[in-house]
């Protein structure tokens, strides 16, 4: 193989690698939309008390945040009995809750989240306070 052929082969390999890096970068950026707007504590409380959060992720379920700082999660139907209940509080722009048993096996009975507004009445709950922020679930608010 001549020097020119080896050089051409190396350039092609670098080009494929660059395309792969761009694809991965684009994929990571689309996980957290550029237009996502983090809610402050006041907006977060208003959203929590506005209505039932219908989760649209693997977590699923329906979340109700009540004025008396009680939280109820339902698994399958909006009007089911609470699968578990607990308490919640907001500090700064973070809402933290603690259930009585739900999530205990996975070590997430207590959890804190921030919420981003995605537009079109859609939101995402982001785990807060761990080694890395990550998506907990996306949701809409039912009246």
C-alpha positions in Angstrom: 0.0 0.0 0.0 1.4 3.4 -1.0 1.8 6.3 1.4 -1.1 8.2 -0.3 -3.4 5.2 0.0 -2.5 4.8 3.7 -3.0 8.5 4.3 -6.4 8.4 2.5 -7.5 5.4 4.6 -6.5 7.2 7.8 -8.4 10.3 6.8 -11.5 8.2 6.1 -11.2 6.6 9.6 -10.9 10.0 11.2 -13.9 11.3 9.3 -16.1 8.3 10.4 -14.9 8.9 14.0 -15.8 12.6 13.8 -19.3 11.8 12.5 -19.8 9.3 15.3 -18.7 11.9 17.9 -21.1 14.4 16.4 -24.0 11.9 16.5 -23.3 11.1 20.2 -23.1 14.8 21.1 -26.3 15.5 19.3 -28.0 12.6 21.0 -26.9 13.9 24.4 -28.1 17.4 23.7 -31.6 16.2 22.7 -32.1 14.5 26.1 -32.2 18.0 27.8 -34.0 20.4 25.4 -32.4 23.8 25.0 -35.8 25.4 25.5 -36.4 23.8 28.9 -37.0 26.4 31.6 -36.3 25.5 35.2 -39.1 26.5 37.6 -38.3 28.6 40.7 -39.8 27.7 44.1 -42.9 29.8 43.7 -43.8 28.5 40.2 -43.0 24.9 41.4 -45.5 25.2 44.3 -48.1 26.7 42.0 -47.6 23.8 39.6 -47.7 21.2 42.4 -51.1 22.5 43.6 -52.5 23.1 40.2 -53.6 19.5 39.6 -52.6 15.9 39.2 -49.3 15.2 37.6 -49.6 12.4 35.0 -46.2 10.8 34.6 -45.4 9.7 31.1 -42.2 7.7 31.7 -41.4 4.2 32.9 -42.2 5.5 36.4 -45.8 6.1 35.3 -48.5 6.9 37.8 -50.4 10.0 39.0 -49.0 12.4 41.6 -51.1 14.7 43.8 -49.4 17.4 45.9 -51.7 18.7 48.6 -51.8 22.1 50.3 -51.2 20.4 53.7 -47.8 19.1 52.4 -49.1 15.5 51.8 -48.3 13.7 48.6 -50.2 10.8 47.1 -49.0 8.5 44.2 -51.4 6.4 42.3 -50.1 3.7 40.0 -52.7 2.9 37.2 -55.7 5.2 37.3 -56.1 8.8 38.3 -59.0 8.0 40.7 -57.4 4.9 42.3 -56.7 4.8 46.0 -53.2 6.1 46.8 -50.6 3.4 46.4 -48.5 5.3 48.9 -48.6 8.7 50.7 -46.0 10.8 52.3 -44.9 14.4 52.9 -43.3 17.1 50.7 -41.6 20.4 51.0 -40.0 23.0 48.7 -36.7 24.7 49.4 -35.4 27.1 46.8 -36.3 25.5 43.4 -36.3 21.9 44.7 -39.2 19.8 45.8 -38.4 16.9 48.2 -40.8 14.1 49.2 -40.7 11.1 51.5 -43.1 8.2 51.1 -43.9 5.6 53.7 -42.7 2.6 51.6 -42.7 3.2 47.9 -39.2 3.2 46.5 -37.7 1.8 49.7 -36.3 -1.3 47.9 -34.5 0.9 45.4 -33.4 3.4 48.0 -35.6 6.2 46.6 -38.2 6.4 49.3 -36.9 10.0 49.8 -36.2 11.9 46.7 -35.7 15.5 45.5 -36.5 16.9 42.1 -36.4 20.0 40.1 -38.9 20.7 37.4 -38.3 22.1 33.9 -41.1 23.5 31.7 -40.8 22.1 28.2 -43.5 24.2 26.6 -47.0 23.1 25.4 -48.0 22.3 29.0 -45.3 19.6 29.3 -42.8 19.3 32.1 -39.9 17.1 33.2 -39.0 16.1 36.8 -35.2 15.9 37.2 -33.5 13.9 40.1 -31.7 16.4 42.3 -28.9 16.0 44.7 -27.3 12.8 43.3 -24.0 12.3 41.6 -25.6 13.4 38.4 -28.9 15.0 37.5 -31.0 12.8 35.4 -34.5 12.5 34.1 -37.0 11.0 36.6 -40.1 11.4 34.5 -41.9 13.7 32.0 -45.5 14.7 32.9 -48.5 16.9 32.1 -50.8 18.4 34.7 -54.4 17.2 34.7 -57.1 19.5 36.2 
